[in-house]
Amino acid sequence: MQRDTLLRLADGDRALLPDRAVVLLERMASLGFTADEVAATREGWVLARALVPESFDDYLDHGEQALRDTRFVALVRRGAEAVAWDPDDPRIDELATAMADHYLANPAQLKTVTSFQARTETATRYRLISRFGNQSPAGARMADLIEAKLRAAGVPIPRP
């Protein structure tokens, strides 16, 4: 028992996240996400688990389903590339539209965006979680565009 605990603590991911989250991070790597993208996801999940622990298992359910959709994975990987683009790059608007359209066409995947905010007491927590991986100007612009398109379609997304 003590040995298992020590091994778990030696693995930083397993010390901060449940085993199934670690499995999802490993799945992301096998799907071609870069080490930096997986690390950013891990850090965001640690933050989300700390801020909204009661919703984290549901979020992982939605994440597992989303990673089975090759179109969704391709869009997310392209979104990860887009954070390095110039914030005024017209491809950001095109990608944001494609992502919003995909979310709207796949309500189960839309829960990867809405599941935390639905149970979060304040928009501030939602913003911390949703913006964690989008710290570049291009990433923030893309997130803003996706959220605006989802709001326009009637999806309840907190405003800043």
Summary of the structure (lengths in Angstrom):
residues: 160
radius of gyration: 15.9
end to end distance: 45.9
largest distance: 54.9
contacts: 467
relative contact order: 0.12
helix: 78%
strand: 0%
